[in-house]
Amino acid sequence: MALAILAASTCARADQQIIAPCDLKLNIDAIVDESDCQNSGGPQITMGGTMHLGALKARVIFSNNQKGTHTAVVVAQYDATLVAEGTAITIPKQPVRGGVGGNPFIYLQFHDGKGGDLSEEFLLGRCVQGLQITSELLQAAIARANVHAEGCSNRKGPYITLSGDLVLSGLHARFIFRNNVKGTHTAEDTRDVSLLLDGTSITLPKQPVKGGVGGNPLISIQFLNGDDQPLGEPVLLGRCVQL
């Protein structure tokens, strides 16, 4: 997975910020209801449910240089969970009205609001009552972690605190109304429902990480997904006293 990570320029003893665009797993459990199936203006669809985020972690890596070389040797690393697996976001109930006459075929497709489809089309049927849709998507996100270090000269190692936020991109549901299954003589109308606004931010609570490698080590940060797979290479922030 392509990943760009930036370390913000800071003055001595100031916190540093790591910025990482990444793809985050998103599981959608949606309930779709319909009324007025035979209405000449089309049926009314109501959608609600819950979205569950995949986990996001940060790995703090402490290392020291080998004598006589320029190679950093990892002497300790600690993982902190920034977003817990299954963190829930409620989808508020959203009504939409179709527009191709009574009792059309209804399809549902998730997209990012910018022209990019995130799923295939799901055929819901004609008159849908209490239908549950489950879909796993990849949600574009930007993780921002603020890194604060104290006790650099501590014999047992520094005390690192992580905080920040997770900024999510848009997620929309497209309802497609057709008077026939896909074919040559199909009238079609669509309605768009915003499930997650572009730029929605989730605050990452402060996470303490205690070093154990002696005073003033080199410190690097790396983001991981819920399966502990790296989302890019570690970013070297420098020695503790430089943060």
N, C-alpha and C positions, 0 to 999 in steps of 0.2 A: 504494500500500500504506500502510495506516494505521500510523503509527509514533510511539511516545511516547519521547522522549529526556529524561533528567534529568541535570543536573549537580549532583553532591553539594556541599554547602556545606563549605568548608574554610577554615582559617586561613591567614594569609600564609605563603608558602614551603612549603606542604604540597602533596602531590600532589592532583590532582582525579580523580574517577572519573566516567566516562560510562556510562550504562546504557541499552541499546537493545533492547527486545523486537522480534523480526523473524522472518520466515519464511525458512528456509534450505533449499536444495535437498538432497534426499537420494535417492540411487539405491541400490536394493536388488537384489543378485544372490543369490538364494536357491536352494538345492538341496533338493528334497522327495523323500524315499524312503518307501516303504510296505512293510510285511510283514504276514503273517497276514491276507491279503485275505478269506479265507472264514471267519475266526473269528466265532463267534456273538456275541461281545462287541464286535465291530467290529475294524477293522484298527488297526495301530500305525503312526503317522506320525512320521518324524524329519525335522526341518528344521534346516539350518545355512546358512552362506554368509557374505557380506560386505556391509556398508553403506559407501557412499562419500559423504562430505560435499561439498557445493558450497563454493566459496571465499568467504571473508569478508575484507574489506579495511577499513582505516581511512585516511582522507585527512586529513592535517594541513595546514591552510591558514594561511598567514602574510599579514597585511594591515596597512596603515597608514591613518590618516585623511587625507583630503585637507585641505589648509589652507583654513580658512574654511568648511568644511562638516562634517556629521556622517556622511558616507558613507565606509564602509571600502572601500578599494581592494585587491583581491587582488594581491599582488606575487610570490607563489610558493606552490606546493602540492606535496606529496609523498605518494605512496601507499605504505602498508606492508601486506603480506599477513599477516593474523593467523591464518587457517586456509587451508592450501593446497588447491587444487582436487583432489578425489579422495582426501582424507584417509580412511583406511580404518578401520572398526570391525568386528571379527570377530563374527559371530553364532554363539554356542556351539550345538552340536547339542542340540536339544530334542525329546524323545519325547512324543507324546500318544496316547491310546487313544480310538478312536471308540466310539459307543454305540448304533447303530441296526441292528445285525445285520451279517451278512457282506456284503462287497463293495458298500458303498454308493457313491453319487456323492459326490465330495469337492470342496468349494469352499474357496478361500482369500481372505480379505479383511484388509487392514491397517487398524488404527484406533489412536486415541491413548490408549486406556485410560480415557477419561473420557466415553465415549458418542459421540465424534465419529469418523465413518468417514473414512479418508484415501484410500481407493481403492474401486473397484468390486469385485464378487465375480469371482474367477477360477475357472472350472471346470477342475479338474485332471483329472477323469475318475474311473474306478472304481479300478483298481489301478495306482498310480503308482510308477514306478521311475526314480530319477535325473532327475526332471523339473526343469528350470531355469526359475525365475520371475524376470523382470526388471521392476521398476516404479520410476518416478520420483515421489517425493512431496515435499510441502512440510512440513518439520519446524519446529514452533514452537521458538524458541530465544531466549535472552537473552544478548546480548553485553555484557560488562563490561570496559571498558578503563581502566587507570590511566595517567594522563599525568604524567610527571615532566619538568621543565624545568631546565636549567642553562645558565650562560653568557649570561644575559640581556643583559649589557652588551658582549658580544663583538661586534666590528665586523662580523664575517661572519655574525652571527646566532646564535640559541640552539641548544642541543643538546637534542632532545626524545627521550624514551624511552617507548615504549608497552609495557604488559604487561596481564595480566588473565586472564579465563576466558570460556568459552562454556558456558552451561547449557542442556541439551537437555530437551525435554519427552518424555513417554512414547511408545513405539512398540510396538504389539502385533500379533500375527498371530492371526486368528480362523479356525479350521478348522471348516467346516460340513459335517456328514454328513447326507445325505438318502437315503431308500430309493427315491426317484424324482426325476425332474427337477421343477422348481417346478410345482406344480399343486394340485388340490383334495384329493388323497389322499396327501399327503406327510408322512412322519414325519421329524422333524429333531432333531438334537443338535449342540451346538457345544462346542468346546474352545478355550481361550485360552492363547497363549504370549507371554510378555513378552520382546521383543527388545532393548528399550532402556528402562531404568528412568527414571521421571520424576525430573529433577534430576541426571542424569548430567552431569558437568562435564569439560570439556577445557581444560587449561591453555594459555594463549596465551603463547608464548615472548617474551622481551623483544625489541623491535624499535627500533633507533635511527633517528632521522630528523634530519638536519642541516639547519638553516635556512640561508638565504643572503640575508637581506633586511635586514641591519643589526640593531643592538641593540634589544631590548625591543619586538618587534612584537606586534600583536594575534594571538591564536592561537585557531583554531576546529578542531573535529574533526567528521568526517562518516563514517558507515559506508557501505560499498558492497558489492554482491554480486559474484559472479565475473565478471559481464558489465560491471562498472564502472557499474552503475546505482545511484543513490543510494537508501539505505534511510532516507529522511527528510532533513530540512534540517540544515545544519551547526549545531553547538552552539558558541556563543562562550564561551570560557573566560576571556577577559580578556587583559591584557598579560602578558608573560612574568614580570615581577617579582611578579605577583599569584598565580602558581601555587606 
